[in-house]
Amino acid sequence: MKMEGKKTFWPYGILISLVLIVFACIVTILIASKAPVYEDNFYFDTYQNVELNYNEIQNRQKEFDNNFKLFLNNDNFKSKNNTVYLINDGNDIIKIDIENFKDYDLKNLKVEALLTRPHTNKMDQKIEAKLLDSSLVFNLNIKEKGVWQLLVKITQNDDSVGFFKFYLKTK
């Protein structure tokens, strides 16, 4: 018994869906190839060098943590859930206190700081740190509202390097 007059279209549906999937893949690749790539610069180095030397970086961080402890000083801002909330007046000051476990001369520390946005590196600013007593003071000039990161690299010597990230949110 043959059923005449009824055609099934499911083979065509499968072929059409395969063509649409290939088309969607091509469009995705074209859009992704035009989007800029932003590297994470938490370690102040390229990701290739970080990947190759990650264990060494972690050992340097442990050595630094054995010698020093950093914590935010809350005189000038509000801090909640590890995020610092700043009033965006264009002259914000962040103060980070350093607890020195081995009585090391803090003036010999080499400090690098970078103010950046989490999603882009177009607005990156190198920030100068001033050492006052046992505190690092960063004078920030944030002109745009939103979420920022203060990345800090502190070098004691070749075997003791600390990396820190502080989230800032301006209103």
C-alpha positions as CSV (number, residue, x, y, z in Angstrom):
1,M,0.0,0.0,0.0
2,K,1.6,3.2,-1.2
3,M,0.6,6.6,0.2
4,E,0.4,8.8,-2.8
5,G,0.1,12.6,-2.6
6,K,1.9,13.0,0.8
7,K,5.4,14.3,0.7
8,T,7.7,14.4,3.7
9,F,9.9,17.5,4.1
10,W,12.1,16.4,7.0
11,P,15.1,15.6,4.8
12,Y,15.0,19.1,3.5
13,G,14.7,20.5,7.0
14,I,17.9,18.6,8.1
15,L,19.8,20.0,5.1
16,I,18.6,23.5,5.7
17,S,19.5,23.3,9.4
18,L,23.0,22.1,8.5
19,V,23.5,25.0,6.0
20,L,22.3,27.5,8.6
21,I,24.7,26.1,11.2
22,V,27.6,26.4,8.8
23,F,26.5,30.0,8.0
24,A,26.2,30.9,11.7
25,C,29.8,29.5,12.3
26,I,31.2,31.6,9.5
27,V,29.4,34.8,10.8
28,T,30.7,34.1,14.3
29,I,34.3,33.7,13.1
30,L,34.1,36.9,11.1
31,I,32.7,38.9,14.0
32,A,35.2,37.4,16.5
33,S,38.2,38.1,14.2
34,K,37.3,41.8,14.1
35,A,36.9,42.2,17.9
36,P,40.0,43.4,19.7
37,V,41.9,41.1,22.1
38,Y,42.6,42.4,25.6
39,E,45.2,40.5,27.6
40,D,45.1,40.4,31.4
41,N,48.0,42.3,32.7
42,F,47.7,41.4,36.4
43,Y,51.3,40.1,36.5
44,F,52.7,43.1,34.4
45,D,53.9,40.6,31.8
46,T,52.7,38.8,28.7
47,Y,50.6,35.8,29.2
48,Q,53.2,33.6,27.5
49,N,55.9,34.6,30.1
50,V,53.4,34.1,32.9
51,E,52.4,30.7,31.7
52,L,56.1,29.6,31.4
53,N,57.1,31.0,34.8
54,Y,53.9,30.6,36.8
55,N,55.4,28.4,39.5
56,E,58.3,30.8,40.0
57,I,55.8,33.7,40.2
58,Q,53.8,31.9,42.9
59,N,57.0,31.1,44.9
60,R,58.0,34.8,44.7
61,Q,54.5,35.8,45.9
62,K,54.7,33.3,48.8
63,E,58.1,34.8,49.8
64,F,56.6,38.3,49.6
65,D,53.6,37.3,51.7
66,N,56.0,35.9,54.4
67,N,57.7,39.3,54.6
68,F,54.8,41.7,54.2
69,K,51.0,42.1,54.5
70,L,49.0,44.7,52.7
71,F,45.6,46.1,53.7
72,L,43.5,49.0,52.7
73,N,43.3,52.0,55.0
74,N,39.6,53.2,55.1
75,D,40.1,56.9,56.0
76,N,39.2,58.3,52.6
77,F,36.7,55.9,51.1
78,K,34.0,53.2,51.8
79,S,34.9,49.6,51.4
80,K,32.4,46.8,51.0
81,N,32.8,43.2,49.8
82,N,36.4,43.8,48.7
83,T,35.3,46.6,46.4
84,V,36.3,50.2,47.1
85,Y,33.6,52.8,46.4
86,L,34.9,56.2,45.5
87,I,33.2,59.5,45.0
88,N,34.2,60.5,41.5
89,D,35.6,64.0,42.2
90,G,38.7,63.5,40.0
91,N,41.1,63.5,43.0
92,D,40.7,60.2,44.8
93,I,43.4,58.9,47.1
94,I,43.9,55.2,48.0
95,K,46.1,54.4,50.9
96,I,47.4,50.9,51.4
97,D,49.2,50.1,54.7
98,I,52.1,47.7,54.7
99,E,52.8,45.5,57.7
100,N,56.5,44.7,57.7
101,F,57.3,41.4,59.5
102,K,61.1,41.4,59.2
103,D,61.8,45.1,59.7
104,Y,62.8,45.6,56.1
105,D,63.5,49.2,54.8
106,L,60.4,49.9,52.9
107,K,62.1,52.7,50.9
108,N,63.9,49.9,49.0
109,L,60.7,48.4,47.6
110,K,60.1,48.9,43.9
111,V,56.4,49.7,43.3
112,E,54.6,49.6,39.9
113,A,50.9,50.4,39.7
114,L,48.4,50.4,36.9
115,L,44.9,51.8,36.9
116,T,42.8,49.8,34.4
117,R,39.3,48.8,33.4
118,P,38.4,45.1,33.8
119,H,37.1,44.8,30.2
120,T,39.6,46.9,28.2
121,N,43.1,48.2,28.3
122,K,42.4,51.4,26.3
123,M,42.3,53.6,29.4
124,D,45.2,52.1,31.2
125,Q,47.1,54.6,33.3
126,K,50.4,54.1,35.1
127,I,50.1,55.4,38.6
128,E,52.9,56.6,40.8
129,A,53.0,55.4,44.4
130,K,54.3,57.5,47.2
131,L,55.6,55.8,50.3
132,L,54.6,57.6,53.5
133,D,55.8,55.9,56.7
134,S,54.5,52.4,56.2
135,S,51.9,53.2,53.7
136,L,51.6,53.4,49.9
137,V,49.6,56.3,48.7
138,F,48.1,56.4,45.2
139,N,46.7,59.6,43.9
140,L,44.1,58.6,41.3
141,N,42.7,60.8,38.6
142,I,39.6,58.8,37.5
143,K,37.4,60.8,35.2
144,E,34.9,58.2,34.2
145,K,32.3,56.4,36.3
146,G,32.3,52.7,36.6
147,V,34.4,49.8,37.7
148,W,38.2,50.1,37.7
149,Q,41.1,47.9,39.0
150,L,44.2,49.1,40.7
151,L,46.9,46.5,39.9
152,V,50.0,46.8,42.1
153,K,53.4,45.0,41.7
154,I,55.8,45.3,44.6
155,T,59.3,44.0,44.3
156,Q,61.5,43.5,47.3
157,N,64.2,41.5,45.5
158,D,64.4,38.9,42.7
159,D,63.0,36.2,45.0
160,S,60.2,38.3,46.6
161,V,57.6,39.9,44.4
162,G,54.0,40.6,45.3
163,F,51.0,41.2,43.0
164,F,47.8,42.7,44.2
165,K,44.4,43.7,42.7
166,F,42.0,46.2,44.2
167,Y,38.6,46.8,42.7
168,L,37.4,50.4,42.5
169,K,33.9,51.6,41.7
170,T,33.3,55.3,41.1
171,K,30.0,57.0,41.3
